[in-house]
Amino acid sequence: WLPWDLVAVQGGVHWVPPCWCVWGYCVRGGVWDDGVDLKSAGGALGADRGLLGGGSGMGVEFGVLGDVEVRVEGRLVDVGHARQRCVLVVLVVEANHPVSVDQLVARVWGDRAPCRARETLYNYLSRLRRVLGPVAGVDLVRRSGRYVLVVDPMAVDVHRFADLIARARAAEVEGRALELFEQARGLWRGEPCAGLDTPWIAELRATLERDRFAIELDCTDLHLGRGEHGWLLGEIAARAVAHPLDERVVGQLMLALYRCGRQAEALECFHDLRARLGEELGIDPGPVLRRRYEQILTTDPALSAPPAVPPTPPVSGSPVSGS
């Protein structure tokens, strides 16, 4: 069900005449496979909208990478209390993908659904329709007991995040990959879905945070490959404190320390990790980290820093609008 799977989201929505392919659903003649009529939904997926514009200059933006919020022309829109915002999160995460009432109930309440959960859900959906109804390019559509938020996926920060990651990993030029990764990082405004707490939200949050951590490590590898170990050292050291058993993080720290002329400290990092892994998990460091240790121990020329390029510091978090 994870819609931010990179295979599914890469490129978002594509125009492939004579049909629309939307998140794995095929649309012919303006009608979903399951009967959702996109034409009657206000033409939010019209071919003339340029759906791969990357989200810049949009009139509406949905944010879940921080507080759940909707902005129209830069202005915050009140989308209701916490439970109603949970409904909105499900719909925007599954943008253009029909969600059944049972799925909505399960994701919004988990195993604590009230006796009249469906009636309450319909009330929340009705309120969201009234809020989103006047917004151009957005439609909350109901067909055959399922609901779909029809919207440009690039108007949703979580889908822009996944799209940027996919494009960065496909980039052939390191500088371009870094630029795209930093744009993805810059979409984050805080803890995803801040203030909301259901089992599904918790799983979504954990998945997004794992994705963010992975691209932070990817960015660090790219920066180290450009000889930018000096200004990165503090950031890597802090990450190693937060993730003391992560061998990739420790390997990055060892390399940065070594290139900064601190060979003894780099070797000590390996010894500390090996002791902790043995004590807590009963295992030894993997072959990749052991190889790095041996290279540092023997001052392998392969670890020498390449000529430094002008640094590209990470982008700090930015609000939904203008991101």
Secondary structure, 3 states (H helix, E strand, C coil): CCCCCHHHHCCCCEEECCEEEECCEEEECCEECCCCECCCCCCCCCHHHCCCCCCCCCCEEEECCCCCEEEECCEEECCCCHHHHHHHHHHHHCCCCCEEHHHHHHHHHCCCCCCCHHHHHHHHHHHHHHHHCCCCCCEEEEECCEEEEECCHHHEHHHHHHHHHHHHHHCCCHHHHHHHHHHHHHCCCCCCCCCCCCHHHHHHHHHHHHHHHHHHHHHHHHHHHCCCHHHHHHHHHHHHHHCCCCHHHHHHHHHHHHHCCCHHHHHHHHHHHHHHHHHHCCCCCCHHHHHHHHHHHCCCHHHCCCCCCCCCCCCCCCCCCCC
